[in-house]
């Protein structure tokens, strides 16, 4: 018996198994677990592994799943994520899919449970164990070093500008190298220049406005390549504007859990070693 992120119990899959993944990083993980022949549906944002994933039917996006198209593919298992998929869509899917597996990794170490969950349900324990070993090795190497504390703002969008709270996987990744993200959990988005309002809503991806007071708090800004497609030109322009280091960072490496986490931890180590 395997327990998912909301406490649902799942037996090991048997008979004909048809998997739909509505989470890009989970789709990549399923391929790395050796489940390519059982994946029947994905979202348009599921782009890795690049060549193999092209053979899998697309059923819309993570937020706008084409439910009728998904129904026609008759999946036995659908994998969703609390952050990435809409609850009302998941509830509708439950009406015709016998097994809906809910995931919600919030920190790098949560990947171990994710590997165990999917490896157990789909009888790929050996592959899951291999991934766990590789991730543990990468994390141990990272944690063996003492990292200089830094205060960073991780931007995921502009117009409006958006960042991440410390409750997110991204922020917890950056914490591995002693980079603490702005804002503190006690803060929310800046409203008319006021960045000190209590975070009553618990926003995970708050909006903000640039101000001299905000910039003074920061050692650096990280512009992510996803979901907004920030480029080096954006980074150069913002650095000139605020007078603090601005780095373009690989959003997939820092936000994708699953098997990508192994490469992501190594990427983060190289990024931190380069210094900011």
Secondary structure as GFF3:
##gff-version 3
##sequence-region A 1 276
A	DSSP	beta_strand	2	3	.	.	.	ID=ss1
A	DSSP	beta_strand	9	10	.	.	.	ID=ss2
A	DSSP	beta_strand	19	21	.	.	.	ID=ss3
A	DSSP	alpha_helix	24	32	.	.	.	ID=ss4
A	DSSP	three_ten_helix	36	38	.	.	.	ID=ss5
A	DSSP	beta_strand	39	42	.	.	.	ID=ss6
A	DSSP	three_ten_helix	52	55	.	.	.	ID=ss7
A	DSSP	beta_strand	57	58	.	.	.	ID=ss8
A	DSSP	alpha_helix	67	72	.	.	.	ID=ss9
A	DSSP	beta_strand	77	81	.	.	.	ID=ss10
A	DSSP	alpha_helix	87	94	.	.	.	ID=ss11
A	DSSP	beta_strand	99	103	.	.	.	ID=ss12
A	DSSP	alpha_helix	110	121	.	.	.	ID=ss13
A	DSSP	alpha_helix	125	143	.	.	.	ID=ss14
A	DSSP	beta_strand	150	155	.	.	.	ID=ss15
A	DSSP	beta_strand	161	162	.	.	.	ID=ss16
A	DSSP	alpha_helix	169	175	.	.	.	ID=ss17
A	DSSP	beta_strand	179	181	.	.	.	ID=ss18
A	DSSP	beta_strand	207	208	.	.	.	ID=ss19
A	DSSP	alpha_helix	212	216	.	.	.	ID=ss20
A	DSSP	beta_strand	220	224	.	.	.	ID=ss21
A	DSSP	alpha_helix	232	242	.	.	.	ID=ss22
A	DSSP	beta_strand	245	249	.	.	.	ID=ss23
A	DSSP	alpha_helix	251	255	.	.	.	ID=ss24
A	DSSP	alpha_helix	260	274	.	.	.	ID=ss25
###
